[in-house]
Amino acid sequence: MKKFDPDRPWDLTTLPTTMAPQGSRPHAPVEDQCFLGAEADIKQPPKLQEAVATIKNWFRASSLNVLAFGTGCGAIELRPLSTSRFDMSRFGIPGAPTPRQSNVFIISGYLSVKTLTRVIRCYEQMPDPKWVVALGSCTINGGMYWDSYNTIKVLDLYLPVDVYVSGCMPRPEALIAGFQYLMDDVKKGKANGWHHYLENLEWYRENQKQVITDWDLPNYNW
Amino acid sequence: MELFPKIGWTLLSLFVAINYGFLINGLIRKVMARIQGRFGPPLWQPYIDMGKLLVQRNSIMHGYMHWLGPIFRSVGGMGVYVLVPVVIGEPRLAGFSDMGDLLLMMYFMFFGSLGMALGAGDAGHPHSPIGVSRGLSQMTAFEMPFILAVVALAAHVGSFDINAIIATQQHGVLSWNLFANPFASAAAFLALLGMNMYAPFNIVGAPTEIPVGPATEYQNSYLSLMMIGRSALAIGKMVMFMDLFLGGAHSIGAAVVKILAIYFWSVFVGAVFPRFRTEQSVRFFLRWPTAFGVAGVLLTQWVR
């Protein structure tokens, strides 16, 4: 694997094979789906474990709290979601004002390096399992900011993305469709980006420190 | 009734009350959504939220007081509920109302908030103490009219015992304190708007401004415990208001309807009005509601 080159962030051949830019993930084994601290040590028959994981994942998918953090111009597309025309809450998706109480982080458009430090801090403070929805072309390949000096181009290098919604800007309907993909993935136990992040924390840290030159975050933001 | 059957029935009644609180919570979200022209989440969304909170990982604890805060909060809520008689003449649903009076109930209401404030302070997030200071100043303000209303009722009956207050209201609808003590009722029902913390008095946990106030650092099972405590406290308060002002209830059906009516008084007010700032809400409670409370006390003395 070629080393990630910050001058050529659009070069997708530098991405590891498990980090497809479409956000697809290899199917995690069942014990990963219920990766819940001490629970992972409990010896259960596989069928029971799978049934318990299915129930837990249904609960998680039916109540996705979105962190109220707008990073780019896409944040303007999030507001209509709570209004009567689109009404996100009918899927059980309310907003959550604090990272401690939220499950989904929407990176809504371009992400400047200065904001990335705050995003990392908020993302790591969210309780596991947590998911990232990348909204807009800027999060996929930089979009219209492809040659900007202070925005990141490929979000998947810095945070594990579970669902991409492409477009510039995607309409709120597109975001709702993205949410339904996310809910399906969560129910099937496929949305394990948070686990991938924990397992490959050094790799993510290395990438993050390459763009954040004045790094002042702790090892992990509990 | 023997002590142990009594404890069993009280726990069962508490369980039903908490579930009723959850359903009312879902109904409120649905009603607010319909008022705003939305479909809104399903009625059972609070249950799903709680299930989700219980299967998340706990990532952090900020010390023992932080851990105890939600426990104090829910103990306060449950303490209020077990002290109120739900159905008149039904000892299984009377809880421990013969062992405590209104002052103990008000202590429990204060105790929950105080425990929560200590826990939130331990979390160390700057938004938590801001929410706490707003909450406590608002609480001090609405306690004034509420205490005056309670004093008016107690002076009218000559006792702080809630069963004695219910007994004086059993001579038809016009003997309810809502009509017999109109000034005290006005003061108490205006104070109820502040207690329930819907708009215009929802500055305490103002989302988007100070993220949810005291609960900023709480997550997962702490939050689910707080949801349980909030349901118990809400139903306990509504039953208390029903007993104090609406003549209690002679059947479970009547209790269900009256609780819903009292609860939706603050919900509908909240649907219409925007949010007060803290000093505005303090000023509000210390003007007309307090004046109504004083008038209620004076009227009681004059009638006597």
Interface residues (C-beta under 8 A of the other chain):
Chain A: L36 G37 K56 F59 R60 S62 S63 A68 T83 S84 D87 S89 R90 F91 G92 P94 G95 P97 T98 R100 Q101 N103 Q125 P127 D128 P129 W222
Chain B: R29 A33 Q36 G37 R38 F39 G40 P41 P42 Q45 I48 D49 G51 K52 L54 V55 Q56 R57 N58 S59 I60 P207 T208 P211 V212 A215 T216 E217 Y218 Q219 N220 L223
